[in-house]
Amino acid sequence: MSNKFFQTIIYQLKEAFGRPTGIILGNDTIRSFNDISAIEAILDEVVRQCNEPGKIFASSGYTFIGGGVRGKTDFIAFVEGEDDEARKDASILSVSILGIKQFYDEKFDKINYVKNVLLDNILTGDINTKAKDLHIDTDVLRVVMTVRVIDDPDLVAFDVISNIFPDKSKDFIIRIDDRDITIVKEVKSNASDKDLQKLAKSIIDTLNSEIMVNASIGIGTTVDDMKDLAKSYREAHVALEVGKVMDTDRSIISYNNLGIGRLIYQLPTTLCKLFLDEVFKKESIDSLDHETILTIQKFFDKNLNVSETSRQLYVHRNTLVYRLDKVQKLTGLDLRVFDDAIVFKVAMMVKKYLESNPNKI
């Protein structure tokens, strides 16, 4: 438990007891709100005398008591005074600190445990056993969402996201690194992908409105076993990576909606390069100018409908046909033919993927 947390608790308990109180941690750090010079002078003797939980020692105007479990002293609580009332208050203080410490440690252990599950740092056979020890339900539906925060130098996004999910017994907010924050969210059996997208949008909107930072979110698939959380985490990460390459306009990317981009992302870059060389035997895709590429993208958006595309581009139908003929002449692919359109669409996605991995080409 952190020293800062101890200091806050000691201050609150001091007010409750109405007398100076304090605690000596395992590293002999003294936390108190009064003069501790007298305690420092007898510190070694205090540690020797309170070497077991429950052992009381009075000296230099203070009463000390060891606190801990299983016969091991984890801390020593103390109050001012050496009378019976001081012994009583010291005992109450020790019990209070122990209860708070166990709650805090269990909470920390839960977060640490879930993080290790996500990162595959725990043996599969130990996952459910450890979950039961930490009182974590193993038979509920959960989904992993990874929030990638942009321009958050003060690292305050974590606190904002934590406040969105107040039920820490069901939902876990974990900082993976300075850029990624992962949410392990318990969901209902009827939760749809649309519901998850709505939740993700509320997270992005909150981050933008409260601390003015932009973010993107990758959503994994829903799993019903703690053992599968690592899979959902990897899917959320893949969703972010693929979305960054294949669909840069979207800030929320679900693994279930990646489509063919997911397949391309998993292919070796050498195979992707070979595919491009085979598709564009006549001319490289780079031979197409920006206007032509824009026309092709709009043509795909309008489901290969020439009339709708020309209307959207504010060009005459014949102008659009001329551009499509130009593409066919350069590449040998007639985008008005469904099979050729698929090949070209995949080739454009492969090219974007290769450009995102320039060192691997």
N, C-alpha and C positions, 0 to 999 in steps of 0.2 A: 504494500500500500504506500502511496506516495507521501513524502514528508509534508507537502503542502496540504494534502487532505487531512493528515493527522493534526496539523496546526489549527485548521478550521474547527475540527471536532473538539479539540482541547479547549479552545476559546468558548465554544458553546457550553461544554460541560462545566467549565469554570464558573460561568454565570449561573448555572443550575445549582451547583453545590454551594456557592457563596463563599468559596475559599480558593486560594491558589491551588491549581492542579497541574499535572504534567505527565509526561510519558518518556521513558527511555527506550529507544529502539534497539534492534539487534546490533547495529553498528555503533552503539554507545552515543548516538545522537540524542540530545535532550531537547524535548519540545515543551515549552512552558511559557506562561505569561507573567512571570515574576523573576526576581533575582535568583539565579541558579548557581552562584559561586559556591554556596555551602554544599550543594549537591555534587558539584564537580570535585570538591575536595575529598569526598568519600565515595566517589563513583565505583572504584574497584571493589570496595567492601560491599556496596549495595548489590553489584552484579554477583558476587560470591554468595551472599546471603539469600538472594531471591533466585536461586538457580533452578527452582521447580515452580510450576504454576500453583498459586495459592499460598506460597510462603511469604510471610510478612516480616518486615524488618523496619524498626523505627530508630532514627538517628538524626542529629542536627536540626531538630524541629520539624521533621517530615516523617511520614509513614509510607513505606514502599511495599508493593505486592507484585509477585510475578504473575504474568498472564500468558496463557497458551493452552495447547491441547496435547494429549498423548505424552504427558510428562516432560514436555519441552517448553522452556520459557521463550516466547517470541518477543515479549516486551515487558517492561516494568512500569506499572502505573504508580503515581504518588500524589499525595495531598499534603497540605500544610497541617501540622499538628501531630501529636503523639498520643492523644487520648483515645478512649474507646470509640468516640464519635468519628475520629479520624480513621481508625481501623475499619469502621463500617463504611465510611465514604470511599475509602481506598478500594474496598472489596466491590462496591457497587460500580466504581469507575472501571475497575479491571473487567468486570462482566460486560459492561457497556461497550468498552473498546473491543473486547474479543468478539462480541456479536457483530459490531460494525465491520471489523476487520474481515470476519468470515464472509459476510455478505459482499463486501468489496472484492475480496479475493476470488469469490465464486463468479462474480460478474466479469472480472478480468479474465479468469480462466475460461469462461464461456467464449468470450471474444477470441482469445488466443486459440482455443480449440477449433472454432469454426474457421478461422483463418488457415489453420493447418490442414483442415479438411479440404478447403478450396484449393490450396496449393499442393495437394497430394503429399503432405509432409507427415501423414499418419497412416499406419498400416490399416488396410481395409477391414481386417478382422477386429481391430480395436475401436473402430468408429462408433458403432452402436453401444458398445460396452461403456466407453467413455461418456457418451451422450447421456446414458442413464445415470452415471455417477454425478453428472452436472445438472440433472433434472431437466434435460432438454428432450422434448417429444420427438420421437423418430418416425411416427406414423402420420405425419401431416404433410400437406402439399406445400412446397416452397419453390420460389423462383429466384434466380440470381440476376441482379441488374448492376452493371458497372457504369458508374458516372465518370466520364473523362472531363476534367475541369480545365478550362483554358484561362490563363492569366489570373492566377490566384496566389500571388506572392506571400500573402499573410496566412495562407492555409486555413481560412475561416469557413470554407465551403463545407468541411466536415461537420462543424457545429450546426450549420444551417440545416443540413440534411438530417442530422441526428434529431433535431427538433421536429422534423416532419413525421418521424416515427417514434412516438413517445413510449410505446410498449416494448421495452427492451427484453422482456421475457420471451417474446415471439419473433421480433425482428432484430437483425444484427447489422450494425453499420461498421464497416471495417475499412481503415485506410490501408491501401495496398502500397502506395508510394506517394510522392508529391503530386502526382497527376491523377491517379485513379482512386476512386472511393467505391467500394462494393457494398451493395445492399442485398442481404439474404432475407427475403420477404415471405412470410407465411401468407398463403392465399386460400380462398375458398374453392371448393370443388367446381363451382360454376363460373369461376373467373375466366374470362375470355382474353384473347390477345388484344382486343379493343380496350378492355379494362386496364390492362398493363400499359398500353400506349397512353391512355389518359393519365394514369399515375405518373408515368415518366414525364409527360408534358407539364404536369403540375410541379414536378421537381425542378425542371429547367426554368419554368416561369418564376418560381420562388427564388432560385439562385440569381436570376437576372434582375429581379425587382429589388431584392434585399441587399445584395452585395455587388450587383452589376458585373457579374462574370458570365461568360458563355460556357455552355457544356454540351456534350453529346452523350447519349445513353445507349448501351448495348444490352439487349434483353435475351437471356438464355431461355431454354425450355423449362416448363414446370416439371418437377420431379417429386416423387413420393417417398424417397428414401434418402437418408443422410449420406449414404455412400455415393449417391449420384450428384451431390452438390458440386463436386469438382467438374463434372461433365457440363453442368449448367453454367458454371463459371467460365470454362473454356469457350463455350458457345457465345456467351456475352462478349468475351474478348474478341472472338472471331467476327462477331457482328459489328463491333466497332472498327476493326481493321478493314473488313470488306466494305463496309459503308463508307469509310474514308476514301477508298479507292474507286468504288463502283458507283456510289450514289452520294456525291459530296453535298448535295442540297438538303439532305435529310439529317436532322440532329437526333432522331430516335430510330434505331435500327433493331428490328427483331430477328433473331436467328431463323425463325420459322418463315420469314419473308425474304430471305436473301436470294432465293432462286438459284439461277445458274452461276451467280457470282460466288457462291459458296464453293461450288465445284472447281471453278477457275482458281480460286485462292489456294486450293489444296493441291494443285498441279505443280510439278517441277517447272521452274522458269525455262529450262532448256527445252522442254516439250512445248511450252507456250511459244517460244521463239521459232521452233520448227513449224508449228501450226501457222504462224503468220507468214513465214516464207512460202509455205505451200499454197495458202489462200491467195496471196498477192504475188503471183508469179510474173504478171505483166509489169505492174508498177507498185511501188510501195504505197502504203496507206498515207504516208507523209506527202505524197504528191497531190493530195486533195486539199484545196484551199479552205479557209475558214468558212466562207459562205456556203460551200458545198457540204461541209460537215454539219453545219447548222441546219441546212435543208434536210439532210439525211435524218438527223435526230428528230426533227419535227415530223418527218414522214413516218418514223417509227411510232412517235407519240400518237399519231392519228391512225394507227393500225393499217398502214399502207394505203390509205385512202387519198387518192390524188386530189380530188375536189376539195376535201376538208383541209388538206395541207396547203394547197395554193391559196385558199381563203385565209388561213391563219398567217401565212407569210405575206399576204397582200401582193401576190404576183399572179400573172396570168397562168392559166393551166398549161399552156404551151411552154411557158418559161420553165415551169417545174419539170415537165416532160424532158425538155432539153437538158436540164441539170442531171436528171436520172440517166439519160442516155450517155451523158459525159462520164458518169460513174461507171456505167457498164463498159464503156470503151476503155477506160483506164484500168479497171480491175477484172473485167470479165464477169462481173456479177450484176444481174438484173434485179434490182431491189423490189420490183413489182412482182417478182416471183417469190413465193413464200420461202422456199428452201434456200434460195440465194440470200434473202433478207435475214434469215436466221444465221447463216454463216457470217455475214457481214457484221451483224449485231454482236455475235460472240467475239469476232475478231477485234472490234472496237473495245470490248471489255478486257480482252487479253492484253491489248496494247496499253490500256490504262494501268493494268496490273504490273506489267513489265516496267512501265515508267515509274511506278512507285517503288520498284526494287532495282534501281539502276546498277547497283554493285553486284547484282546476281545474274545479270544478263551475260 
